Amino acid sequence: MRTWSVESSWTTAHTSPEGSRLSRAAMAGSRLGTSRSCQIAGYVRSVPVSPSGRRAPAGLTRRVPLAVDSRSSLASGTTAHDLRSRPMTLTATPATDPTPRLAEISASGRSTGSLSTAVRARQFGFVVAEPASFGGTDEGPNPIEYLLGSLNGCVTVVVETVAAELGVAVEGVETHATGTLDLRGFAGTADVSPHFQTLTLTVTLTTTAGPGELAELQAQVLRRCPVFNLVRDAGVDLREVWQVRPAA
């Protein structure tokens, strides 16, 4: 097994080192075959998977409402920054748009030898490489590290977007993603998936938002984040932990 870890952060000037976990809640889902559990800031949710171990196709499962316990606790002795967020309306049913809005995104790559690739995306360029221990030049992150970084960045974008829509004041977002691969899949020496066996995503928010606002924010972020859903729909054992750092 090999484990990769990538973290990123976005923050403003007001932060506090004290943190606290969100309250517990139960998240229920229907099952096809068996199910695997994902921890979401003390939340436990059932993710439908097929008997083969992969996530069941969306058309074969039935979504049920989430049951949320609104209790929470913040670290004692902290001073909350006076943030006045707009009143928020919880969305029981997401708005629907019947017209597809398709966006095409592309990137190109050119081998530069020694397992390295020069990648172009719009006006940006970056190098994808492998460490020397894997036969590469170590001149850039490897593809798996870029994927973890993409997950971090995508979650941050969606958190900021949803928070603005809901009027939830979020001063900072920090993310950390760690994934574990079974290298036998890549080597072709065992009948195991070459992608992540497990992946843990930790999201730390600097905010004075209440538990109801945070529960709605989390639910929408997990539903709307493209990279998070890409990984989850691949059948990865994906675990999320959300934490709160009270704003100074």
Secondary structure by P-SEA (a helix, b strand, c coil): cbbbbbbbbccccccccbbbbcbbbbbbbbbccbbbbbbcccbbbbbbbcccccccccccbbbbbbbbbcccccccccccccccccbbbbccccccccccbbbbbbbbbbbccccccccccccbbbbbbbccccccccccccaaaaaaaaaaaaaaaaaaaaaaaacccccbbbbbbbbbbccccccccccccccccbbbbbbbbbccccaaaaaaaaaaaaaccaaaaaaaaaccbbbbbbbbcccc
